[in-house]
């Protein structure tokens, strides 16, 4: 397993009330979130932004993750929507304050805006 999957699995706690709200068993919800994020990344690499956003929003609807918001921020950024990109990246940092890549993206945009 890659480190993203391990980080995500740590974020997806089995007794989480968000997962219970969705009505999926915890292990199914975890697999679904991981799968949607992977598919969203693949769609993003193919420049299929519409599908990438749909998939990442599906994953965030099941469970909010730093990876999901980071990916959503990248989609907004590619669409030249810097404000929404920064909002998504800031939410990602709230969930995972140690993500230096996201922190750097926000810093670069803030620096360019000044």
N, C-alpha and C positions, 0 to 999 in steps of 0.2 A: 504494500500500500504506500502511496506517496504521502508526503507530510501534510498536504492540504486535507486529505481524507482523514488523517489522524486528528488534526486540529478540529475539523468539523465534527467528528464523532465525539470529541470532548465537549464541544458546545451543545450537542444534541443529547440532553440528559433524558433517559427513558421515562421518568415520571413527570416530565415537563407538562404543565397545564396547557400550553399552546398546542402541543401534539395531541393532547386529549380532545381539545376543541375540534380539531380537524377530523377526528373519528378514525384515524389510522392507528394500528398498533405501532408502538414506538419504533420497533426495528424496521417496519415497512416505511414509516415516515422518514427515518434516517436514510434509508436506501433511496427513497424518492427525492429527498433534498440533494443528496450527493449526485444522483443521476441527472437531475434537472440542471445542476450547476455545471456538471461536465458537458452536457449537451449544449448549454448556453455558451460555454467557452468555445466549443467546436463551431457553433454558429457564428460567434464573433470572429473567429479566425477566418471563416469563409466570407466575412463581411455581410452576413445575413442578420442585420441589426434588429429587425422586427422580431424574428424568431428568437434571437438571443434574449431580447428584453422580455418576451412572453415567458420563456423558460425560467429566467432568473426571477421574475415576479411570481411564478408558480412556486418556486422554491421558498421565496420569502413569505409567501402566504401560508406555507406549512410551518416554517421556522425561520425567524430572522437570524441570519449569520453574517459575520464579518465578510466572508468570501462573497456572499450574495450581494451585499451592498457595495463591495469593492468592484465587482463586475458591473453592477448597474451604473456606478460612477464612470467606469471606462466607456460604457455604451453612450452615456450622456456626453462625455468628453468628445468622443468621435463625432457625435452629432453637433458639436460646437456649442453645446449647452453647458457652459462652464459653471453656472450657478447651481444647476441641478447635480452636476458631477461632484462639485465640492460638498453639497449637502449629503449626497450618498456616501462619499468618502468619509465625511465626519461621522456619520452614523456607523460606518464600518469600524472607525477608530474607537468609538464608544464601546463596541462589542469586543474589539481586540486592540488595546492601546499599544501593543508591541509591534504592530505592522509598520515597519519603516518605509516600505514601498509606498503605501498610501499616504503616510505622513509627508514623504518627499514630494509626491504629486501635488498635495495641497500647498506645500511651501512654494513650489515652482509657480503654480498659478497665482498665488498671492503676490509673489515677487514680480511676475509679469504684469499684473494689474496695476502696480504702483507706478 
